[in-house]
Structures are given as C-alpha cells and as structure tokens.
Amino acid sequence: VVAGCSDVFDIFVWSVKSGRILDTLTGHAGPVSRVDFSPVENVMVSSSWDKVIKVWVMFLGDQRGGDKAENLQSNNEVLHVCFNHAGTEMALITIAGIIDFYDTSDSKEIKPARAGINCALDIAGGYKAEDLNKQYSRNAGQYVNTACYTPNDLALLVAGNTKWICMYDPINRVLLKKWPISINISLDGIREVYDWRAQTEAGDVNLLDDEDSDTEDKGLLKLPGVQKGRTATGKRSTRPAARTKFVVFAPNGREWAAATTVGVLVHSLDGAAANFRPVKLTYELTPQRVYQTLKEGNYAEAMLQALQLNDDDVLRSVFYGVAGNMIDFTSAQIPAGNLGQMLELVAAEMLRGKHFEFCLRWTLALMLKHALTIERVGLV
C-alpha cells in the first residue's frame, strides 16, 4: 500500500502482510497529489504541486530514494496522473486544464506520446454565489483532478472541481461527450445564467448576514456535529458546491460511476443502472447464494434476491427455475417496487419465443395478484 502526503511531501510504502512501513520515498518539494502503479511493471509514478512527476522503480532496494527516481518536468502544478490498462501510456493533468500523454511502453525511457488536450473550455461553466464579475468569474477555480481510462483504453473520463464530467478520445484528442453532475441551482457552480437580481453593492444577498442573524440564522445551512465556535448553532453560511471526487469504469466497460458531492452517480449503456439499488445489497448477496437458495426450494426468496442483484443471467435462471405449482405463491411475494422489473423480464422472455406457456402462467399470476397496483402505478 502506497500513500502520498500533502504536508510532509513524502510517499510512504506499507506492507499489506505485516502492516509496517517498508520505505519512505522522498524528493518532492510540494504536496503529493496522486500516486499510481503501472499494471505491467514494478513502476510507480507520483505527481505533485512542485511541477514534477517522479517515476519510481519499486521493490528494488538499491533504486529507492529521491535521487534514484526519474523526474519528468511539467509547466504547471500536476493534480493527477494515471496509467492506461495496457501500461503503454500515462496521462497527467495540470492545474491549467491540460492533459498530457506520455509513452510508457519502455519504463526506462518515458517520453511525450503526442500533443495534449486542453479541457479548460470544456469544464468551464457555472456561476458561484460569491462571483462578482460576470465575464471572468465563470471560469475561476475550474480544474480537473481525477481521471480514468476505459478498459479498452479508447476513452478517458475526467472530472474534478467542476460540474462537468467529460469523456475524451485520447488518440484523436477530441471531446466525445460531457455530463452535468446536477441541475440543482441551489448548489454553487450550477447556474449558467448570471443572477443579477441577487447582487447588491455588498455582494450576493444570499450570503449577507442581517442584524438579526444571531437569532434568526437567516440563510444558514445546518452542519451536523458542530457545537462550538462561530457555528455553535450547528449551521454554516457557505453553500455546497457541485464537485466530483473520483471516477471509475466497470471492468466490462459498460458502466462508470462518479463519487460527487450530490451522491454516487452510476451511468450505464445497458440501462441497468436505473434498477441498481445498492442500499439493498449485502456482502452475502452473491449469484452463488441465489442459486443455493433456489436449489433449496425457497423460490420466493430466490426471486427477491435475484431482483435485488439485478443480473440478467441470474434473473433468467431463477425465473425458469421456479416450479410451476409455485408460480402463484412466488408472484404474490414480489414487492410493488419490483413489479416493473418483473414485467419487463416476462415480456422479454415472451419475445424470445421459448417456453411461451410458462411465461403466460407468470403473466396471469402477476396480473391476478397485483392488478390494482399495476393499474394505479400505470405499468401497463
């Protein structure tokens, strides 16, 4: 396990087996913003605010230390660095919004691969409450500090201190698509139209404290756990901002997720993310557990577990695994929130043209048991 520090500017290496510190890598003159391992070699790169990217050859005792690392110089502070999945390319992102690419096919000679991408204009947008200048403040403080390659290395997803999540083609250096993380204008950095009505000579009216602010706490937002100091009332006067902390792709490349200040966003090409309910998942809920429940004859429980897991293969297996004389009982146990999901499954299996009578029995059971709910919700 490797961790970079923002106060002492060092990188610490721990042993997973013993939990002890194996080594301390020194040499950076600024806060360490990111460390990443090559997926194919014992090479680690670290980026820092000192405009230097260090390449470390790990697990070789005679090649550790700041004087043994190879240095790559950047023109701006480096906020993020990451390898692609093939280990042949490295992307680094600077505070100026420039994404530079380096050829890492030969770790002994890392060199620039091609021209970089300027994403400063793509991530711009969104006024904040404290912005006093319409023309220039819209782009202030916008930068990217997290990125992730797709599993096939044909696209790069970037995000950070902006309301946008952008996907680029790293080879052709073009923007493929971008998504806003929220449209809630109560968050800072979301509003695209400058709000002149809220501006006064003293600033934004929503950020001003009136005479009775100590008693009325007008415009303050509650802060959990705060009991002392300026915010002794457990409230705060700053507005939450729309920001992204981390982005990651699924191993199959069909979904990606982003950890943002408004929650975890899951995007999918298959539309499966709409039925994803992580609050109902547990460590024990696995495909093997579902199959074991089905084998034991607990058909209703197995169907509920399959609906929560929301895996197509598992759902189909449980659907056809329910005994014919238990279809009525199993249908009656399906919650109202999963009826739409169940009806879509039955319709898809009917279109396949196999086991048509079996699907009709499921349809009849669902209609008889949940007719009122289906009509009220408007599922058909």
N, C-alpha and C positions, 0 to 999 in steps of 0.2 A: 504494500500500500504506500502510495506517494502523495504528499500534500505540500503545496506551496504556501508561504506565509506573506501577509501584506504588511507586517510590522517589522520583522527582523530580516526580511528579504531572503530567507533561506528556504531550501527544499529538504524535507525530512522523509526518510525511507524507513518503513516499518516491516518487520517480518510477520506475515499472517500466522505462521505456526506458533511463534513464541510471543508475539506481541511487543517485542523490544525494537528499539530504534537501531537499524543496521548502519545507517550513514546519514550525514548531513552534507548536502551539496550547497556550496557557497559560490558567489561570483556575481549575482545580480545586485545592482545598485538601486533598485526600486521595488515596489510591491510586485509579487509574482501573481500574474492574472490567470494563468492556465498551465497545466501540465498534461501531456498526452503521450501514450505509448504507441510505437509502431506495431501494427498487427502481425508483422512478418519477421521482425528483427528485435534484438535486445537494445533498442534505441528509444530514448525518451527525449521529447522536446519540451522546453519551458519558455513561456513568454512573460514579459514584464513591462512595467511602465518606463523602464530605462531605455526603451527602443532597441532592445537586444533580444534575440531568440537564441537560446543555447541548446545545442544538440549533445546529449549525454549518451555514452556507451555504458549501459548498465551491467551489473553483475560481473564486472571485471575490476578487481580491487586496484590494479595499477592505473586505471583510466578514470578515476573519480576525482572530484575536486574542481574548483572553478578554473584552474589553469589548464585542465585537461579537456574541457568542453570546447566544442567548436562554436564560434559565435557568428550569427547572421545579423547584420545591421539593418535597421529599418529607419525610415524617415520620421515616423511618428510613434507614439506610445502604442504598444501591442496589447489588445484586450483579449484576444482569443487565438488559439492555434489548434488544429486538428488534422489527423491523417485520414485519407480515404481508406476503404475497406481492403483494397489491394495492397496498400502500403507503398504505392508508387508516387503518391502526390500528397502535398501538405498545403493546407490553406491557412493563412494568417490574416487576422482582421485588425486594423488600426483604428484609432480614435477618430481619424479623419474620414472614416467610412470607406476605406479602400480595402478590397480583398485581394491579396497577393497569393500567387500559386508557385510552389517550389517542387522541383523534380526530386523525389527521394528514392528512386529506383536503386541508386548507389548511395548508401548512407555515408560513405567516405567522401563523396563529392556532391553535396546538395547545392543545387543551382536553380535560379529562376526558370520556371517552365514556360511561361507566356505572360502576356500583358494581364494586368489585374482588372478588377471590376470596381467601378465607383458606384456604390449603392447609396450615397448621401441623399440624392434626389428621390430615390425610391422609398426611403424610410422617412422622409420629411412629411410633416403634416400634423395638425392637431395643436390648437392653442391651449395654453395653460392660464389659470386664473391670474397669476402674477405677471403675465405678459402685458407690457405697456406699449409696445411698438408693433403694429400690425404687420409691417413689411418684413422685419428682420427676426422677430422673436419666435416666429412659427417654426423655424428650423433649429432653434437653440437647444442644446442638450440632447440632440438625437444621435444615437450611435448604436452599433451592433456589438454584442459581447457574447453571443453563443451561436453555434453553427453545427450542422450535422450533415454528412453525406448520405445519400440513398444507398441501399445495399448494393446496387449495380454501379454506383459511382457516377451516374449520369446526371445527377442533380444535386444541388447544395441548398439546404434550408438554413436561413439566417434570421435572427431576431435579437431583441435586446431592449434598450431604453427608447422604445418607440411603440406606437400602437399597431405597427405593421409586422407581419411575418412574411418574408419574401422567399421565393424559390428561384434559383438561378441555374442556368446551364453553364457549368464551369468550363466547358470546352469552347463553346461559341460565345461565351460571355454575354449572354442576354438574359433578361428577366422573363421567366416563364409565367409566374402568377404571384399575386400577393393577397393576403387575407388580413382584415382588421380583427383584432382580438376582442373588440367590444364596440357597441354603438351607444353605450350608456353615456350621455353627455354630462352626467354628474361627476364623471371621472376626469381628472386632468389629462390633457393631451388628446382628447377625443374630438372636440368640437372643431369642425372645418371652417365654420363661418365666425369671424371675429365678432364678439358680443360687445358692441359699443354701448348698449343700454346699461350694462353693469359697471362701466368705467366712470370713475369720478376723479377729481383732482388728487385725491389721496390714494387712488388705486381701485382695485376691484371691490365693489360694495359687499360681496360675499365674504371678503377677508377682513373687513373692518370690524373693530370692537366698539360698540356704543357705550354710553355712560352706564347702562345697567347690565353690562356684560357679566359682572361678577355674580349677579343674582339670577339673570335670565339665561346666561350662557348661550346667547343667540348665535346660531351658525356653527356651533362646535359639534364635532363628532365624537362619540364615546370611544374611549380606549380601554380595553379590558386589562385589569390587573394594575392600573396606575392609581396610587393612593397618596403620593406626596408631590411637593414641588408645584410648578406652575399649573400642572394638570391634575391638581388634587381632587378635582371633581370627577376624575376618570374620563376626561374628554380631551379632544385635540382640535386645533384650529386649522390644520393643514388638510388638504383634500387628497384622497387616494388617487394614484396615477395608474394608467394602463401601461404595464410593463411585462416583459417576458423574461423569465429567469433561465429556462432550459428548454431545448427542443430535441426530440429523438425520433428516429424511424423504427417501425416494427421490422423484425428480421425478414418478413416476406415482402416488404416494400409497398404494401397496400395501405398501410395506415401510418400516421405520425401523430405525435402528441406534443403539447406545449404546456409547460408549467408557467402560468401567468398570475398576475395579481387579482384576476377575476375568477380564477379556478383553473382546473386542468382541462384543456381543450383537446378533443380527440377527433381527427379528421380521417375519413376512410373513403377509398374509391369504390368499395362494395356496398356502402350504405349500412354496414353492420354496426357502425358506431352509434346509430340512433337508438339501438336496443341495449347498448352497453350500460349495465348498472353495477358499477364497482362496489357500491355500498352493500350489495347482497352477496358478494363473493367472499369466500374464506379460503384459508390455506388448504383446508381439507377437500374443497370442491374441485376435483380434477376429473378428466374423462374416465380414468380408471375407476374412480369412486362411483361415477354414474353407471358405468357398465356393471359394477359389482352389485349396486342396488337393483338394477334391472334383472340381473341373474337371480337374485334372492326373491323375486316376485313382488317387490314393492313398486308396482308400476306407477302409481300416482306420485310417489316421492321421486322416482327416477325422472319422470317427465318434468316435475318442478325444477329439479337440479339441472336438467338439460336446457330448460328455458332460461335459467339464470346464467348458465355458462355461455349460451348463445353461440354454439359452434354447429355449423351446418351438418357435418358428418355425425356428430353425437346426437343432434336432434333427430335426424333421419333414422338412425339406428334405434333410438328409443321409441320413435313413432311406430315403426313396424314391429318392434319387439313387444308391444303391449298385446296381451291375449285378447281375442275377440270378445269374450264374455266379460272383460274388464274395461271395455272402452267407455261405457256409460259412467261407471264409477270414477274413472280417471278424468273424464271430461268435467265432471262436477267439481273436481278439486282444483281446477285451473283458476287462478285469480283473475279478476277483471282487467288488471293492468297487462296481462299477458294474452288476452283474447285475440287482439290484433295480430300478434306474433304467431299464435297458433293457427288462425285462419289463413294467414299467408303461407304457412307451411303446408296445410291441407290443399290449398289451391295450387301451389307449385307441384305437389306430388300428383295431383289430378292431371295437370298439363303434361306430365311425363308419360301418362298413358298406361302406367303399370299399377296393378292392384286397385283398379277403379272401384270395385265394390267395397273394399276395405276403406278407401277414402270416403265413400258415401256414408258408411257407418259412422265415421268420425264426424262428418258434417252434420248428420242427423242428431247425433248425441250433443254436439256443441249448440246447435240451434234449440233443442229442447231444454237444455239446462241453462242457457244464457241468453234466451231470446230477448228478454226485457232489457238486459244490459247492452246487448248488441244494438238494439233499436235506439236506446237512449244515447249511447255514445256516438252512433252513426258509423259503425264499422262496415256496414253493407249499404 
